[in-house]
Amino acid sequence: MYVKVNADRCSGCRECELVCSTYHFGVSNPKRSGIRIEKRGLTEDIPRVCVHGNGCRYECISACKFDAIKKDDGGIVRIDHEKCVGCGACARACPLNAIWTFEGKAYKCDLCGGEPRCVKVCSQGALEVVR
Amino acid sequence: MTCWSGKLLYVDLSKGTVKKEDIPEKLYKAYLGGDGFGSYYMNKFVSGDADPLGEENALILAPGLLVGTPIPTAGKTEFFAKSPLTDGWGEGACGGSIGLALKQAGYDVLIVRGKSEKPCYLFIDNDDVEIRDASHLWGRSTRETEEEIKKEENDCSVACIGIGGENLVRYAIISSDDRQAGRGGLGAVMGSKKLKAIAVRGDNDIKMRDPERVLELTFEWYEKMVNSQAFKDDGQYGTGEFLEWMNRERGTFPTRNWREGVFDQRQKIDPYYWAPRYSVKNKACPQCVKPCGKLFVIEKGKYRGTKLDGVEYETLFSLGGNCGNPDIESVAKANELCDLYGIDTISTGGCIGFAMDLYENGILTKDDTDGIDLRFGNPDAVVKMVERIARREGIGDILAEGVKRAAERIGKGAERYAVHVRGMEPPAYDVRGIKGMGLAFMTSPRGACHLRSGAYALELVGKFWKYEGVDRLSAKNKGQEIADMENFMAIYDALGVCKFSRGLFLLEGFHDILLATTGMDYSEDDLLKIGERICNLKHLFNLKCGWKREDVKLPPKIRIPIPDGPSKGSYISEEEEREMLDDYFRARGWTRDGRIPDKKLRELGIEEFAK
């Protein structure tokens, strides 16, 4: 399962970022979000979010020297914030630019236990769940 | 404390100093944020006799209280200053990310005073605040400026001006993410301070009292929004969706500088025509799940390469119908230039339509216009005039002053064609057939404006909120209605919620939202009281600036009956104008000449500002 992006439909509102951080951390802060909208000037709004191996080679897992990123039994790639030191190696390795570091920790999508909240508030169809 | 950061940042560009202050919790309770803080701090920091383009004027920026929470459509940031267009209360709301960034940097209010000697920009990186050189940005467009600063500093939000602001065009805008704080010339205030941009990086969390409940409410309102008719209409066609209806059913689409109320060539600028051809995708303000913006792209022809977020309803009027311009590509190009140069599309179109009217009536000739054939309906002339105005070249230099001052400069009876209230060019509502809006144009603290009251929808449809059976062609009983609507709308600006959500949230929707985000337990009446406080403070500011009842009047064109269409024959007489104003002042509890009695000030807890 992963969140598929249809970038040409994204309006750039970033509601997904605020909902993601609020759901996971109880605070609103795009910098703690596991999905981010990359804005390129007026014309491009590109949602960046992890595909959990569906189109990458788990570069983040290979890049982590601290055993802090793992694929769980359900195929979800997760970061263990206890172990993460925020070195940023995963973020640099990710071919989709879908991991970020903020205040010493890496952040990425964990699929919200199977019901991604970002998809729930995307009114434009830019995000969809692929099972 | 949740949902607010509790700090005010004060920058003096003359002295090069930076100060931080705590905002007492009682101010949040009395004013909420955004518009509330603007009304409070404007009265506190700007004197009535301040030169709008002088160092004593302050530029104030305040995100709405709910900005940064996931509550949908709460993405508006308000800018304030004494207006160089009206010499009174100035404000503009903008759907850019600058407010979210400022809040995350730890500030709910930014106040900039003084004047820099050289072009500068303000860089706020959380606790660190720097005034930086901006010589390399001076002369650049809004889009270039934003991109350039983002190259220098990643991960920041920018609000900036274009050459319109630099050249002190009296209706220059402030731009953030290609969205504009449009009205009243706040961009010229930045220009006068040599402040090219404000860039902000913020890392702080926005805390909420009950985040789980906030998410529940977010999903609940999200569902209501995406299932609303407005979602379908705005999503496909943007705010111009009702343009045909405004013409065919109401006949209140001001056309050719307010000669007519129906634009005969409207089909060519109707979004039902252009959206399928030119709109590439939707564009939204921050936190907005029902985007009204359109990425409008022209791929071929002489305006090839034009790209903008638009064309919005008001601009379809101002650069379209008001100039008799039936060429959507010209309207879009002129709109793009306004955005890039940083001037207000409504006032710009108001000024061009005015000049066209003068030209057709022989008051201006080709000698005055550098050979531009300024007849109504000349698409190229509209685009050229935007250039002239932003650069202050030729006749553009006079029009950059706004129609009121331009008419005084031109003379020869030009004032009969100048459509403005207290110096501000009006938006796309022919108030001859929407009489309550005629009153709203007069009572709006920033001059002819549709958004302080937002009463156009109520007037045109006849019902909204607690009002029913409102007759747009009558001038009776409009005082309480407009006062109520102004109080209502002030809450939207204080919370930073888009007014296009007003039919959904109304005011009662905010009860649970405020409880979950801040813990404040406010009824509709509590909120209306805050709205009333805000509206009174804005008026108080205008009184300090020398506001007089006799200066508040509708333009001469409003006395001429609408010549055709569904509102044919309708106009606002002098008597109706007087009656509506009397009625409004009564409803407000003000004196007949519009002063605020001490009793009212005390009732609202704002007597400290009366001196």
Interface residues (C-beta under 8 A of the other chain):
Chain A: D8 R9 C10 S11 G12 C13 R14 E15 L18 V19 S21 T22 Y23 F25 G26 V27 S28 N29 P30 K31 R32 K39 G41 L42 T43 F102 E103 R117 K120 V121 C122 S123 Q124
Chain B: G68 T69 P70 P72 G75 S97 L100 Q104 R143 E147 D177 D178 D203 N204 D205 I206 K207 M208 P211 E212 V214 L215 T218 F219 Y222 M225 V226 F231 G235 V280 K281 N282 K283 A284 C285 P286 Q287 C288 V289 K290 P291 G293 L295 V297 K307 L308 D309
